[in-house]
Amino acid sequence: MSPARPATTATLRGSAVGALVAGLAVAAHGIGGGGLPESAALTLLLVTCGGVGAITAQTPARFHGRLALVGALGAGQVAAHFALTLTSHVHSAVPAAPMLAAHAVATVVCALLIANAERLYGPLVHVWRVVLRGALLPVSAVTSPHLPTRPANPVDALLRASISRRGPPVPV
């Protein structure tokens, strides 16, 4: 039995999930009252979000859909929240209601954005390839052989070829 292959947009999906989880975790954390992360928390957050993106990119194509995206982004938001709380952070591991709402809204909005980007990926790449390649022109397979015309008098043809058509220089 062959393993299920990831879709053609798997790298796009995984990269988008990883980047958006990181960005939105920091933004939603700040909006929800958690403040901006320090360098240790940010490093742990980036490693966590890179792992979430890599796992998302490796999921088989049959698990791709909006619900799977919401699940991946939601799990990423939870993992990112815990990555932010593992360092010396000012609030508890359980988020407050405004922070939870900010994480939830960010998760749904990003899932819709990634789903639409995946839907448009194929047509946009096709158009881009056509533009870069240029229009294909049909090649004519019918060729007409070149048959030189033979003059009636070969001496006349020789004299015509030897007569110069160049005139004297024009005075300036």
Beta strands, then each sheet from edge to edge (+ up, - down):
end
